[in-house]
């Protein structure tokens, strides 16, 4: 008999769509929860049809955010649909939603009503801004959240505009934060026997990842400069944290440097970090032993006014080495660095395949597709990633579990309740 997964027995009603909410519920599904994705009959989650590469299959946008779930189509405006939802709430542990503010209330499922149906229910919500915020009613997407949360203003180069990240700091990041909140609420319920509301705003989740920039703002307010930014000591600082290019956020100077074939390969670069304790190994790796004891170079303070010159020297050293050759040399000296990996290289990375960080998943329409696996690794089990559900694939199954008979289910199909 297989070992139960940690979240076996936890039932989740997934009323989310697009990315932030589905990213949250997918994590719960990977770790054993029975996640029931409730979708609109006939159309479902909008990402099923967004950015399609195959006109006859659900889009990768949907499949990569909804693996390991079951799908129930349900018209919650229909009285029979409301009855189904009431039964689901009575039997479930968590309801996750990312509707517009007040949408659940308008459906007739206020927090008070949900508590009447199931006092142990945890209601988890994704929003753009926290409750009571002056932008509470503003519609928020990925890049909106990055701008509102401080990421964009501190990303990019100092002579260019604010820049958003390709990483889903607004969406998937918020989903992961919300999953932590749900698990915390479940643990709290074990102690109190009571459910509660859990919420995570996208602005707050982005801000949480920008805490070092909030640190820098306070330092800047106090002393007027930031010594680890490329603008120091020759440039000028205003009263806000500037964009720092590719500088490191932890106080250690770092930069993206060209390698062999950069003229034709847009990712022929490495990231190179100059940590203080690694200065001697760096000098040995670069065959510059004279820098080790030179007072003009042997402290972080002494190097700062010539840091870009040092990076230029390293770049010259790199010009006849591929990014992989360079990293293989530098890693022997314990120097923090990495190749700039393209998505194609990551998709084909043998180590990521073996660790389960990237997995190939069977799908009823696609055959197989590539997706991310669990970024969290456990010693007790390895999450198995299964294909995303087809629209309404499990409707009959779920209704039967709720006690509906064959005739009742057929009638719901006929009336477009499901």
Steps between C-alpha positions, in 0.01 A plus 500: 500500500639843404589747774235771545608845386521772767180676386296187432146551631502878450227606258546830315239688297703687239305803380811664354603583146800622299823468706524618863219285640567194282869510597393481865255215458736306274756490782234360734403241236864394450529425870186289519194725536191416293470824304174544315521774239153652459456656155237668291317251272603525136805722545681437828815678608590765242855362477368182337483699177766768549826486302414166343762310302252223415146599399364163611649492850499705817770765493827440681412804713222291655668159507810629681295652784233237554665160519383243757152661524147385416261719299132561575296733281233683698259787437485657844224741390268205453311382816612143437857622462479689828378184668799308367736769628336492844558127517861544394558764768354272769744223402815701425782652700612795289341730243746706295381791286636793305175662391454876493420644845144413605441234233451218750258715698296569188486125435337463842807353667607760753753405765215476748309263272810286441551476877139389543557223249840399636652667808832327426530643148808700409421771244816604317501801269739658251457872439697776335517719809428427864157561651446867575775617263406810301549298178298205630265499201779525238537203264851359527711281274860381517679814384259729684592321823873527426463874456278548805724283720826685431672246278483694173631828642817326618553277195687595182778746431529845653479675162187310391137457603368275778507137386281202587646156559421194291466305825138495623560710809139616502319178413678177590680669787166606649367147453791356696448752780130411513581127515714567809206690649260213432731244656543726804122533533458123473754453779316762704172318443656185643541694826175703508257300288403818320554625147602852405554734210846518340593765246808594302519816291723501194649837596596360841654183355720703262597737781601203715751399231627858482590528866869562424396803295298627797817447700689710244242778513557539873877496458472758223279722717761491772833534317408621149677232296513122447856380480432170320315663208694581179410869545735518799734683533502687168126536440227685686210365704155651529276436800363168367668161450633504143507232236828318543541312172637156579647591838455248779229565757689361797784749520739292289592660164384286209450542126398319183810454282548404135651166407616349172246533216293770668475674162277220366363338815278733707562289812877451477554667838576408858411670826812568704496603866793658682458396861753635746609161631542374143736779389817292528355205302372747239846646460652155463238392248561813292879466530523836678682405823632856535148618585486283813711727720467823305326753731333649192313170451509281811192642676144546378523871575819539296353310205170684481619805304651271235250214510391545138867494392540170685195358326642618167822311576302185584304539178827512307603177676170344396512586129653169389289284733141383465277566799519134599878488468529813711276368776687168503824690563358741757311239703834334582592822681164512684405825325125579494396499134255342258436479126208702372268212415247528219160337534603253227808402698294458816240290317777264387696500826565139608543589867165681513330201338657257746407709804140542387531877469394464136271213405339360188132434565250290303185679386182368341505759219867588464668166547766652725608847607787643698435679826666596826493250783509567870773750590485365856666164558404257777683201644177312569336517159544629147198682354364334188377754245194394301332666202254786537130407476287555194213743548235330713683169482404403855155660527305174504747342738481788747121520491477126566728546801259769625210253481335591169361212297536440126164663414578813702841533339348459153246772580781736602673439170173568317445830683864609460546507878823309442 
